[in-house]
Structures are given as structure tokens and as C-alpha cells.
Amino acid sequence: MSLKCGIVGLPNVGKSSLFNALSNAGAEAANFPFCTIDPNIGIVPVPDARLDQLASLVNPKAVTPTTIEFVDIAGLVKGASEGKGKGNAFLSHIREVDLIIHVVRCFEDGDVVHVDGSIDPIRDIGTIDTELQFKDLETLERREERVKKMAKSGDKTLMNQLHMLAGLRAHIEQGKPVRSYGDWDPTHPAFSELFMLTAKNVLYMCNVDEADLPDGDGNHHVMAVREHASQEGAEAIVACAKIEAEIAELDDTEKREFLDSVGLKESGLNRLISAAYRKLGLVTFFTVGPKEVRAWTVREGTKAPQAAGTIHSDFERGFIRAETISYHDFDLLGSEAAAREAGKMRSEGRGYTVKDGDIMLFRFNV
């Protein structure tokens, strides 16, 4: 399944450095110059130690991780909602993503000029949020005008929709994002096709100086962002984009040595990718065989036939059953044959909900 994370932030906060690090970390990148309104796109593998362990047990010809698409959305500045900095074009790119990665500058550096002249991550977050809210209000007001004209007939359904739209507008006018609105339901007729920008979940990346690694707890800017994130049920990841770009160019051995030297268990990019994966509400299942060990992405709550369909539409259309082993059992017993012999392979039908870490063999007939 195609999942997109949009990287946003003010100029000179480290967005490009982060994207370049992601691109160097095994991404298939399609890069476009910033002078156009097209975003930079990178398809990034999701790190998963379970995939590596399965590969070591099976020794397949190929190992294929699941991926997430990252989109570097440039040009967000104060006034973007009014078209400044090609804002309208870039705001439209945000509308297409599933999750917003908001890069916030949490480092002091006199050689890197801040667009507002000083370092204040909460102010910066507010600038971006305000532009997104302005755009949402513009979208909402257009819908209200249209529904108001149709509701002149006195249709109770349309009058109710108008009431719901007014409630949402009042919420946004208070400076609050759509995602915190209690009655928000994107499938409701009043809200469908609005595609509100502030309805999207957000993950904050605090871009710090190398001196503030490994965890950034000593940086008061990071502490402020974490407090802000916790208040809206979001998560804040700490990383140094400059260091991440250097790490991404190293081989596995050099990378481990470098991380050890700066006191990190894993790279900030790995933590960012994993956090984005969780925030999107995704789970991973695996297919295992001598030709390939592969990770697949589905949303939480996906049933077995639909999971089979992510591999091939014929698998879903002709679904019979899914022979399933938990990752824990496979790892403990060492092979599919051993799991089957131990009675740890289950036969699951159409109603089975795929669990994170399931190893699945789909039986189908078309």
C-alpha cells in the first residue's frame, strides 16, 4: 500500500538535510529542483529487526522490507495560505499525505539564519499551524456557502450539515486543529471531501545540534516541543539532521561504530521511520520462503483476505485460508516445518484480523 509522510517546516530548520539523509538511507529517490512546485520524493525502507532475523533463519535469495514514502514539501512560510512562497501549491501537496512530519529547529547556530531572526520552536510550530488553519478555514467557508444556498429549501439534512460545519469553523477559529474536534468524522456527509490539512496526524522531529545528543533532554527547546506534542497527543523525535546525513553514507559496520561513539542505540532516522509507521496505525506481516523473505504493510484491523490482496488481487479474490505462524514461534522454533510439527501453524479464515508479526502463507483458488 502507498503511504506518504509529508516533511514540513520553515526555511533553514533542517528539512532538506533530513530528506537527504532519508534518501541516502536506501531510498529510491526522485528528486526535482526546488525552483519547481514539485516536491522531492523518497521511498524509504522501514527498519525491522524481525525481517533480518527471519532472513538469517531462512537464508533466502532476496530480502524485501516494507517501505514508506517521504515527500519533502518546501516553501512553507508565513503567508503561505495567501499564496506566498508558492504556498498554495505546496499546501496542496500536504493534502495528499497521510502523516505530517513537522521538522522544528531546536539548535542555535549564528551561521544558519532563522527566517524570524531567533530560535523559538513553539513560535515556529504556531506559524505552520496557523497557515494550515487559514487554508482549512478557506476550504470550509467555501463548503458552507454552497450548503447554505442548497439549504434554503429547508431540507433538514442540509440544515444539520450547516450546523456541523459552523461548529467546526468555530473550533478552527479558536486556533485548534481539526484533529482535536470531537465531532470530526471525515466520512460524514457534512465533512466528506473537505480534505482538511489540520485533520492529519503530526509527528514532530526536533532537529538538534550534535552536542545535544543522544537524547536531547538537556535542550530546553526540545523540552518545549515535547510538552507541546504531549498536549495534542503527538510524539516528538530528537535527531541531528546533519549527523543523520553523515550516518546514512556509512556501511553497516561503520554505522554501528559511529552510533556507539556518540552514545546512540539506533539512528534518529530509524526512530523517525518507526514512529511514523506507528502513527499511521500500521502493522507488518511477513511471507517467508527460500526465494524471498518479505515484509508487507497493512492497516491495523485488516482482515486476512485483504492482506492477501496486498500481495496480488488474485490472492484476495480466490482466498481460501491463511496458514499463520507468529513471529515469536517461528523465531523460537527456527523454521516453518518445525512450527508446523509443533502445532504452532494455525489455519485462519476470512474473519481473521492480521496481527503485527504474523508470518502468513495464503491458500487461494482462481
Contacts in CASP RR format, 6 or more apart in sequence:
PFRMAT RR
TARGET T0000
AUTHOR 0000-0000-0000
METHOD contacts of the structure
MODEL  1
MSLKCGIVGLPNVGKSSLFNALSNAGAEAANFPFCTIDPNIGIVPVPDAR
LDQLASLVNPKAVTPTTIEFVDIAGLVKGASEGKGKGNAFLSHIREVDLI
IHVVRCFEDGDVVHVDGSIDPIRDIGTIDTELQFKDLETLERREERVKKM
AKSGDKTLMNQLHMLAGLRAHIEQGKPVRSYGDWDPTHPAFSELFMLTAK
NVLYMCNVDEADLPDGDGNHHVMAVREHASQEGAEAIVACAKIEAEIAEL
DDTEKREFLDSVGLKESGLNRLISAAYRKLGLVTFFTVGPKEVRAWTVRE
GTKAPQAAGTIHSDFERGFIRAETISYHDFDLLGSEAAAREAGKMRSEGR
GYTVKDGDIMLFRFNV
1 297 0 8 1.000
1 298 0 8 1.000
1 299 0 8 1.000
1 310 0 8 1.000
2 69 0 8 1.000
3 68 0 8 1.000
3 69 0 8 1.000
3 98 0 8 1.000
3 99 0 8 1.000
3 280 0 8 1.000
3 282 0 8 1.000
3 297 0 8 1.000
4 68 0 8 1.000
4 69 0 8 1.000
4 70 0 8 1.000
4 71 0 8 1.000
4 96 0 8 1.000
4 97 0 8 1.000
4 98 0 8 1.000
4 99 0 8 1.000
5 68 0 8 1.000
5 69 0 8 1.000
5 70 0 8 1.000
5 71 0 8 1.000
5 97 0 8 1.000
5 98 0 8 1.000
5 99 0 8 1.000
5 100 0 8 1.000
5 101 0 8 1.000
5 203 0 8 1.000
5 276 0 8 1.000
5 280 0 8 1.000
6 70 0 8 1.000
6 71 0 8 1.000
6 72 0 8 1.000
6 73 0 8 1.000
6 93 0 8 1.000
6 94 0 8 1.000
6 97 0 8 1.000
6 99 0 8 1.000
6 100 0 8 1.000
6 101 0 8 1.000
7 15 0 8 1.000
7 18 0 8 1.000
7 19 0 8 1.000
7 70 0 8 1.000
7 71 0 8 1.000
7 72 0 8 1.000
7 73 0 8 1.000
7 101 0 8 1.000
7 103 0 8 1.000
8 15 0 8 1.000
8 73 0 8 1.000
8 76 0 8 1.000
8 94 0 8 1.000
8 100 0 8 1.000
8 101 0 8 1.000
8 102 0 8 1.000
8 103 0 8 1.000
8 128 0 8 1.000
9 15 0 8 1.000
9 76 0 8 1.000
9 102 0 8 1.000
9 103 0 8 1.000
9 104 0 8 1.000
9 124 0 8 1.000
9 128 0 8 1.000
10 76 0 8 1.000
10 77 0 8 1.000
10 105 0 8 1.000
10 114 0 8 1.000
10 115 0 8 1.000
10 116 0 8 1.000
10 124 0 8 1.000
10 127 0 8 1.000
10 128 0 8 1.000
11 75 0 8 1.000
11 77 0 8 1.000
11 115 0 8 1.000
12 105 0 8 1.000
12 112 0 8 1.000
12 113 0 8 1.000
12 114 0 8 1.000
12 115 0 8 1.000
13 103 0 8 1.000
13 104 0 8 1.000
13 105 0 8 1.000
13 124 0 8 1.000
13 207 0 8 1.000
14 103 0 8 1.000
14 105 0 8 1.000
14 207 0 8 1.000
14 241 0 8 1.000
15 72 0 8 1.000
15 74 0 8 1.000
15 103 0 8 1.000
16 72 0 8 1.000
16 74 0 8 1.000
17 207 0 8 1.000
17 241 0 8 1.000
17 242 0 8 1.000
17 244 0 8 1.000
17 245 0 8 1.000
18 103 0 8 1.000
18 205 0 8 1.000
18 207 0 8 1.000
18 239 0 8 1.000
18 241 0 8 1.000
18 244 0 8 1.000
18 269 0 8 1.000
19 40 0 8 1.000
19 42 0 8 1.000
19 70 0 8 1.000
19 72 0 8 1.000
20 245 0 8 1.000
20 248 0 8 1.000
21 241 0 8 1.000
21 244 0 8 1.000
21 245 0 8 1.000
21 247 0 8 1.000
21 248 0 8 1.000
21 269 0 8 1.000
22 42 0 8 1.000
22 44 0 8 1.000
22 70 0 8 1.000
22 248 0 8 1.000
22 269 0 8 1.000
23 29 0 8 1.000
23 31 0 8 1.000
23 40 0 8 1.000
23 42 0 8 1.000
23 44 0 8 1.000
23 248 0 8 1.000
24 245 0 8 1.000
24 248 0 8 1.000
24 249 0 8 1.000
25 44 0 8 1.000
25 45 0 8 1.000
25 248 0 8 1.000
25 267 0 8 1.000
25 269 0 8 1.000
26 44 0 8 1.000
26 45 0 8 1.000
26 248 0 8 1.000
27 42 0 8 1.000
27 43 0 8 1.000
27 44 0 8 1.000
27 45 0 8 1.000
27 70 0 8 1.000
28 42 0 8 1.000
28 43 0 8 1.000
29 40 0 8 1.000
29 41 0 8 1.000
29 42 0 8 1.000
29 43 0 8 1.000
30 40 0 8 1.000
30 41 0 8 1.000
30 42 0 8 1.000
31 40 0 8 1.000
31 41 0 8 1.000
32 38 0 8 1.000
32 39 0 8 1.000
32 40 0 8 1.000
34 74 0 8 1.000
37 86 0 8 1.000
37 89 0 8 1.000
37 90 0 8 1.000
39 71 0 8 1.000
39 72 0 8 1.000
39 73 0 8 1.000
39 74 0 8 1.000
39 90 0 8 1.000
39 93 0 8 1.000
40 71 0 8 1.000
40 72 0 8 1.000
40 74 0 8 1.000
41 69 0 8 1.000
41 70 0 8 1.000
41 71 0 8 1.000
41 72 0 8 1.000
42 69 0 8 1.000
42 70 0 8 1.000
42 71 0 8 1.000
43 67 0 8 1.000
43 68 0 8 1.000
43 69 0 8 1.000
43 70 0 8 1.000
44 67 0 8 1.000
44 68 0 8 1.000
44 69 0 8 1.000
44 70 0 8 1.000
44 273 0 8 1.000
45 65 0 8 1.000
45 66 0 8 1.000
45 67 0 8 1.000
46 65 0 8 1.000
46 66 0 8 1.000
46 67 0 8 1.000
46 68 0 8 1.000
46 273 0 8 1.000
46 274 0 8 1.000
46 277 0 8 1.000
46 284 0 8 1.000
46 295 0 8 1.000
46 297 0 8 1.000
47 65 0 8 1.000
47 266 0 8 1.000
47 270 0 8 1.000
47 273 0 8 1.000
47 274 0 8 1.000
48 65 0 8 1.000
48 66 0 8 1.000
48 284 0 8 1.000
48 295 0 8 1.000
50 284 0 8 1.000
50 286 0 8 1.000
50 327 0 8 1.000
50 331 0 8 1.000
50 357 0 8 1.000
51 63 0 8 1.000
51 65 0 8 1.000
51 286 0 8 1.000
51 293 0 8 1.000
51 295 0 8 1.000
52 63 0 8 1.000
53 331 0 8 1.000
54 286 0 8 1.000
54 288 0 8 1.000
54 293 0 8 1.000
54 327 0 8 1.000
54 330 0 8 1.000
54 331 0 8 1.000
54 359 0 8 1.000
55 63 0 8 1.000
55 293 0 8 1.000
57 330 0 8 1.000
57 331 0 8 1.000
57 334 0 8 1.000
57 335 0 8 1.000
58 288 0 8 1.000
58 289 0 8 1.000
58 290 0 8 1.000
58 293 0 8 1.000
58 335 0 8 1.000
59 290 0 8 1.000
60 288 0 8 1.000
60 289 0 8 1.000
60 290 0 8 1.000
60 291 0 8 1.000
60 292 0 8 1.000
60 293 0 8 1.000
61 290 0 8 1.000
61 291 0 8 1.000
61 292 0 8 1.000
62 291 0 8 1.000
62 292 0 8 1.000
62 293 0 8 1.000
62 294 0 8 1.000
63 292 0 8 1.000
63 293 0 8 1.000
63 294 0 8 1.000
64 292 0 8 1.000
64 293 0 8 1.000
64 294 0 8 1.000
64 295 0 8 1.000
65 294 0 8 1.000
65 295 0 8 1.000
66 284 0 8 1.000
66 295 0 8 1.000
66 296 0 8 1.000
66 297 0 8 1.000
67 297 0 8 1.000
68 273 0 8 1.000
68 276 0 8 1.000
68 277 0 8 1.000
68 280 0 8 1.000
70 101 0 8 1.000
71 93 0 8 1.000
71 96 0 8 1.000
71 97 0 8 1.000
73 90 0 8 1.000
73 93 0 8 1.000
73 94 0 8 1.000
73 97 0 8 1.000
74 90 0 8 1.000
75 85 0 8 1.000
75 86 0 8 1.000
75 87 0 8 1.000
75 90 0 8 1.000
76 87 0 8 1.000
76 90 0 8 1.000
76 91 0 8 1.000
76 128 0 8 1.000
76 131 0 8 1.000
77 84 0 8 1.000
77 85 0 8 1.000
77 87 0 8 1.000
77 115 0 8 1.000
78 84 0 8 1.000
78 127 0 8 1.000
78 131 0 8 1.000
79 85 0 8 1.000
79 87 0 8 1.000
79 131 0 8 1.000
79 134 0 8 1.000
80 87 0 8 1.000
80 88 0 8 1.000
80 90 0 8 1.000
80 91 0 8 1.000
80 131 0 8 1.000
80 135 0 8 1.000
81 87 0 8 1.000
81 88 0 8 1.000
81 91 0 8 1.000
81 131 0 8 1.000
81 132 0 8 1.000
81 134 0 8 1.000
81 135 0 8 1.000
81 138 0 8 1.000
82 134 0 8 1.000
91 131 0 8 1.000
91 132 0 8 1.000
91 135 0 8 1.000
91 197 0 8 1.000
94 100 0 8 1.000
94 132 0 8 1.000
94 197 0 8 1.000
94 200 0 8 1.000
95 195 0 8 1.000
95 197 0 8 1.000
97 200 0 8 1.000
98 200 0 8 1.000
98 280 0 8 1.000
99 200 0 8 1.000
99 201 0 8 1.000
99 202 0 8 1.000
99 203 0 8 1.000
99 276 0 8 1.000
99 279 0 8 1.000
99 280 0 8 1.000
100 200 0 8 1.000
100 201 0 8 1.000
100 202 0 8 1.000
100 203 0 8 1.000
101 202 0 8 1.000
101 203 0 8 1.000
101 205 0 8 1.000
101 272 0 8 1.000
101 276 0 8 1.000
102 125 0 8 1.000
102 128 0 8 1.000
102 202 0 8 1.000
102 203 0 8 1.000
102 204 0 8 1.000
102 205 0 8 1.000
103 205 0 8 1.000
103 207 0 8 1.000
103 241 0 8 1.000
104 121 0 8 1.000
104 124 0 8 1.000
104 125 0 8 1.000
104 204 0 8 1.000
104 205 0 8 1.000
104 206 0 8 1.000
104 207 0 8 1.000
104 221 0 8 1.000
104 225 0 8 1.000
105 114 0 8 1.000
105 119 0 8 1.000
105 121 0 8 1.000
105 124 0 8 1.000
105 207 0 8 1.000
105 221 0 8 1.000
106 119 0 8 1.000
106 121 0 8 1.000
106 206 0 8 1.000
106 207 0 8 1.000
106 208 0 8 1.000
106 212 0 8 1.000
106 219 0 8 1.000
106 221 0 8 1.000
106 222 0 8 1.000
106 225 0 8 1.000
106 238 0 8 1.000
107 119 0 8 1.000
107 207 0 8 1.000
107 208 0 8 1.000
107 209 0 8 1.000
107 212 0 8 1.000
107 221 0 8 1.000
107 240 0 8 1.000
108 119 0 8 1.000
108 209 0 8 1.000
109 209 0 8 1.000
116 123 0 8 1.000
116 124 0 8 1.000
116 127 0 8 1.000
119 221 0 8 1.000
121 206 0 8 1.000
121 221 0 8 1.000
121 224 0 8 1.000
121 225 0 8 1.000
122 224 0 8 1.000
122 225 0 8 1.000
122 228 0 8 1.000
125 204 0 8 1.000
125 225 0 8 1.000
125 228 0 8 1.000
129 175 0 8 1.000
129 177 0 8 1.000
129 198 0 8 1.000
130 175 0 8 1.000
132 177 0 8 1.000
132 197 0 8 1.000
132 198 0 8 1.000
133 172 0 8 1.000
133 175 0 8 1.000
133 177 0 8 1.000
133 198 0 8 1.000
135 197 0 8 1.000
136 172 0 8 1.000
136 178 0 8 1.000
136 196 0 8 1.000
136 197 0 8 1.000
136 198 0 8 1.000
137 169 0 8 1.000
137 172 0 8 1.000
137 173 0 8 1.000
139 194 0 8 1.000
139 195 0 8 1.000
139 196 0 8 1.000
140 165 0 8 1.000
140 168 0 8 1.000
140 169 0 8 1.000
140 172 0 8 1.000
140 194 0 8 1.000
140 196 0 8 1.000
141 169 0 8 1.000
143 165 0 8 1.000
143 194 0 8 1.000
144 162 0 8 1.000
144 165 0 8 1.000
144 166 0 8 1.000
144 169 0 8 1.000
147 158 0 8 1.000
147 161 0 8 1.000
147 162 0 8 1.000
147 165 0 8 1.000
147 190 0 8 1.000
148 162 0 8 1.000
150 158 0 8 1.000
151 158 0 8 1.000
151 159 0 8 1.000
151 161 0 8 1.000
151 162 0 8 1.000
157 189 0 8 1.000
160 190 0 8 1.000
161 189 0 8 1.000
161 190 0 8 1.000
164 183 0 8 1.000
164 188 0 8 1.000
164 190 0 8 1.000
164 191 0 8 1.000
165 190 0 8 1.000
165 191 0 8 1.000
167 183 0 8 1.000
168 178 0 8 1.000
168 181 0 8 1.000
168 183 0 8 1.000
168 184 0 8 1.000
168 191 0 8 1.000
171 178 0 8 1.000
171 180 0 8 1.000
171 181 0 8 1.000
172 178 0 8 1.000
172 198 0 8 1.000
177 198 0 8 1.000
177 199 0 8 1.000
177 232 0 8 1.000
178 184 0 8 1.000
178 196 0 8 1.000
178 197 0 8 1.000
178 198 0 8 1.000
178 199 0 8 1.000
179 198 0 8 1.000
179 199 0 8 1.000
179 200 0 8 1.000
179 201 0 8 1.000
179 232 0 8 1.000
180 232 0 8 1.000
184 191 0 8 1.000
184 199 0 8 1.000
185 191 0 8 1.000
186 192 0 8 1.000
186 194 0 8 1.000
186 196 0 8 1.000
186 199 0 8 1.000
201 234 0 8 1.000
201 279 0 8 1.000
201 280 0 8 1.000
202 232 0 8 1.000
202 234 0 8 1.000
203 234 0 8 1.000
203 235 0 8 1.000
203 236 0 8 1.000
203 237 0 8 1.000
203 272 0 8 1.000
203 275 0 8 1.000
203 276 0 8 1.000
203 279 0 8 1.000
204 225 0 8 1.000
204 228 0 8 1.000
204 229 0 8 1.000
204 234 0 8 1.000
204 235 0 8 1.000
204 236 0 8 1.000
204 237 0 8 1.000
205 236 0 8 1.000
205 237 0 8 1.000
205 238 0 8 1.000
205 239 0 8 1.000
205 272 0 8 1.000
206 216 0 8 1.000
206 219 0 8 1.000
206 221 0 8 1.000
206 222 0 8 1.000
206 225 0 8 1.000
206 226 0 8 1.000
206 236 0 8 1.000
206 237 0 8 1.000
206 238 0 8 1.000
206 239 0 8 1.000
207 239 0 8 1.000
207 240 0 8 1.000
207 241 0 8 1.000
208 216 0 8 1.000
208 219 0 8 1.000
208 221 0 8 1.000
208 222 0 8 1.000
208 238 0 8 1.000
208 239 0 8 1.000
208 240 0 8 1.000
209 240 0 8 1.000
210 240 0 8 1.000
210 242 0 8 1.000
210 243 0 8 1.000
210 262 0 8 1.000
212 218 0 8 1.000
212 219 0 8 1.000
212 222 0 8 1.000
212 238 0 8 1.000
212 240 0 8 1.000
213 238 0 8 1.000
213 240 0 8 1.000
213 243 0 8 1.000
213 262 0 8 1.000
213 263 0 8 1.000
213 264 0 8 1.000
214 262 0 8 1.000
214 263 0 8 1.000
214 264 0 8 1.000
215 238 0 8 1.000
216 222 0 8 1.000
216 238 0 8 1.000
217 223 0 8 1.000
219 238 0 8 1.000
222 236 0 8 1.000
222 238 0 8 1.000
225 236 0 8 1.000
226 236 0 8 1.000
229 235 0 8 1.000
229 236 0 8 1.000
235 275 0 8 1.000
235 279 0 8 1.000
237 268 0 8 1.000
237 271 0 8 1.000
237 272 0 8 1.000
237 275 0 8 1.000
238 268 0 8 1.000
239 267 0 8 1.000
239 268 0 8 1.000
239 269 0 8 1.000
239 271 0 8 1.000
239 272 0 8 1.000
243 262 0 8 1.000
244 267 0 8 1.000
244 268 0 8 1.000
244 269 0 8 1.000
246 258 0 8 1.000
247 255 0 8 1.000
247 258 0 8 1.000
247 259 0 8 1.000
247 267 0 8 1.000
247 269 0 8 1.000
248 267 0 8 1.000
248 269 0 8 1.000
250 258 0 8 1.000
255 267 0 8 1.000
259 265 0 8 1.000
259 266 0 8 1.000
259 267 0 8 1.000
277 297 0 8 1.000
280 299 0 8 1.000
281 299 0 8 1.000
281 300 0 8 1.000
282 297 0 8 1.000
282 298 0 8 1.000
282 299 0 8 1.000
282 300 0 8 1.000
283 297 0 8 1.000
283 298 0 8 1.000
283 299 0 8 1.000
283 300 0 8 1.000
283 301 0 8 1.000
283 302 0 8 1.000
283 354 0 8 1.000
283 355 0 8 1.000
283 356 0 8 1.000
283 357 0 8 1.000
284 295 0 8 1.000
284 296 0 8 1.000
284 297 0 8 1.000
284 356 0 8 1.000
284 357 0 8 1.000
285 295 0 8 1.000
285 296 0 8 1.000
285 298 0 8 1.000
285 307 0 8 1.000
285 354 0 8 1.000
285 355 0 8 1.000
285 356 0 8 1.000
285 357 0 8 1.000
285 358 0 8 1.000
285 359 0 8 1.000
285 360 0 8 1.000
286 293 0 8 1.000
286 294 0 8 1.000
286 295 0 8 1.000
286 296 0 8 1.000
286 327 0 8 1.000
286 357 0 8 1.000
286 358 0 8 1.000
286 359 0 8 1.000
286 360 0 8 1.000
287 293 0 8 1.000
287 294 0 8 1.000
287 296 0 8 1.000
287 311 0 8 1.000
287 359 0 8 1.000
287 360 0 8 1.000
287 361 0 8 1.000
288 330 0 8 1.000
288 336 0 8 1.000
288 359 0 8 1.000
289 336 0 8 1.000
296 307 0 8 1.000
296 310 0 8 1.000
296 311 0 8 1.000
297 310 0 8 1.000
298 306 0 8 1.000
298 307 0 8 1.000
298 310 0 8 1.000
298 354 0 8 1.000
301 353 0 8 1.000
301 354 0 8 1.000
302 353 0 8 1.000
302 354 0 8 1.000
303 350 0 8 1.000
303 351 0 8 1.000
303 352 0 8 1.000
303 353 0 8 1.000
303 354 0 8 1.000
304 319 0 8 1.000
304 321 0 8 1.000
304 322 0 8 1.000
304 348 0 8 1.000
304 349 0 8 1.000
304 350 0 8 1.000
304 351 0 8 1.000
304 352 0 8 1.000
304 353 0 8 1.000
304 354 0 8 1.000
304 360 0 8 1.000
304 362 0 8 1.000
305 316 0 8 1.000
305 319 0 8 1.000
305 350 0 8 1.000
306 316 0 8 1.000
307 322 0 8 1.000
307 354 0 8 1.000
307 360 0 8 1.000
308 315 0 8 1.000
308 316 0 8 1.000
308 319 0 8 1.000
308 322 0 8 1.000
308 360 0 8 1.000
308 362 0 8 1.000
308 364 0 8 1.000
309 315 0 8 1.000
309 316 0 8 1.000
311 362 0 8 1.000
314 364 0 8 1.000
314 366 0 8 1.000
315 362 0 8 1.000
315 364 0 8 1.000
316 364 0 8 1.000
317 364 0 8 1.000
317 366 0 8 1.000
318 364 0 8 1.000
318 365 0 8 1.000
318 366 0 8 1.000
319 350 0 8 1.000
319 362 0 8 1.000
319 363 0 8 1.000
319 364 0 8 1.000
320 363 0 8 1.000
320 364 0 8 1.000
320 365 0 8 1.000
321 347 0 8 1.000
321 348 0 8 1.000
321 349 0 8 1.000
321 362 0 8 1.000
321 363 0 8 1.000
322 347 0 8 1.000
322 348 0 8 1.000
322 349 0 8 1.000
322 352 0 8 1.000
322 360 0 8 1.000
322 361 0 8 1.000
322 362 0 8 1.000
322 363 0 8 1.000
323 345 0 8 1.000
323 346 0 8 1.000
323 347 0 8 1.000
323 348 0 8 1.000
323 360 0 8 1.000
323 361 0 8 1.000
323 362 0 8 1.000
323 363 0 8 1.000
324 345 0 8 1.000
324 346 0 8 1.000
324 347 0 8 1.000
324 348 0 8 1.000
324 352 0 8 1.000
324 358 0 8 1.000
324 359 0 8 1.000
324 360 0 8 1.000
324 361 0 8 1.000
325 336 0 8 1.000
325 339 0 8 1.000
325 344 0 8 1.000
325 345 0 8 1.000
325 346 0 8 1.000
325 358 0 8 1.000
325 359 0 8 1.000
326 344 0 8 1.000
326 355 0 8 1.000
326 357 0 8 1.000
326 358 0 8 1.000
326 359 0 8 1.000
327 357 0 8 1.000
327 358 0 8 1.000
327 359 0 8 1.000
329 339 0 8 1.000
329 342 0 8 1.000
329 344 0 8 1.000
330 336 0 8 1.000
330 339 0 8 1.000
330 344 0 8 1.000
330 359 0 8 1.000
333 339 0 8 1.000
333 342 0 8 1.000
333 344 0 8 1.000
336 345 0 8 1.000
336 359 0 8 1.000
336 361 0 8 1.000
339 345 0 8 1.000
354 360 0 8 1.000
END
